[in-house]
Amino acid sequence: MGDGPVRNNLARDEMSRTTINALVAVCAGTFGLALYAGLILLPAWNAYSRLWERLAATVLSLYVLAVLVGVGVAAALAFVYFWG
């Protein structure tokens, strides 16, 4: 059954802390924007039928996104401040 010996990559490089932080930030941003689009923007867009109403709802929902980002940044800053 075996075509040869099993190889283990014991000398693999570990990810640096900076790479992990960047990966977490990108994933959080991607998931956050997807949730914003699905849970806030899409219902606001579908609540109206005229184009100008939909565009106005889209612009106003950006305020909701800005508040959510602001709360997240404030929570992160508070966490960093009180952690040390």
C-alpha positions in Angstrom: 0.0 0.0 0.0 2.7 2.5 0.8 4.6 4.2 -2.0 7.5 5.1 0.2 8.4 6.3 3.6 6.2 8.8 5.5 7.7 12.2 5.7 7.4 14.6 8.6 8.4 18.2 8.2 10.0 18.7 11.6 11.9 21.7 10.6 8.9 23.8 9.6 8.9 27.5 10.3 6.6 28.9 12.9 4.5 31.9 12.2 5.6 35.2 13.8 3.5 37.1 16.1 3.2 39.9 13.6 1.9 37.5 10.9 -0.7 36.1 13.3 -1.8 39.6 14.3 -2.2 40.5 10.6 -4.1 37.3 9.9 -6.5 37.9 12.8 -7.0 41.5 11.7 -7.8 40.6 8.1 -10.1 37.8 9.1 -11.9 40.0 11.6 -12.3 42.8 9.0 -13.6 40.4 6.3 -16.1 38.7 8.6 -17.1 42.1 10.0 -17.8 43.5 6.6 -19.7 40.4 5.6 -21.9 40.6 8.7 -22.5 44.3 8.1 -23.6 43.6 4.5 -25.8 40.7 5.5 -27.3 42.0 8.7 -27.5 45.7 8.2 -27.1 46.8 4.6 -29.2 44.1 2.9 -32.3 44.7 5.1 -31.9 48.4 4.7 -31.6 48.0 1.0 -34.6 45.7 0.7 -36.9 47.9 2.9 -37.3 50.5 0.1 -38.2 50.2 -3.5 -37.0 53.5 -5.0 -33.4 53.9 -5.9 -32.9 57.1 -4.1 -34.4 55.7 -0.9 -32.2 52.7 -1.1 -29.1 54.9 -1.6 -30.1 57.0 1.3 -30.6 53.9 3.5 -27.1 52.7 2.4 -25.5 56.1 3.3 -27.3 56.1 6.7 -26.3 52.6 7.4 -22.7 53.7 7.1 -23.2 55.6 10.3 -24.2 52.4 11.9 -20.9 50.8 10.6 -18.9 53.8 11.9 -20.4 53.4 15.3 -19.7 49.7 15.4 -16.1 50.3 14.3 -15.8 53.0 16.9 -17.1 50.8 19.7 -14.7 48.0 18.6 -11.7 50.4 18.6 -12.7 51.9 22.0 -13.0 48.4 23.5 -9.7 47.3 22.1 -8.0 50.5 23.4 -9.6 49.9 26.8 -8.4 46.3 26.8 -4.8 47.3 26.0 -4.9 50.1 28.5 -6.2 48.0 31.4 -4.2 44.9 30.5 -0.8 46.3 31.5 
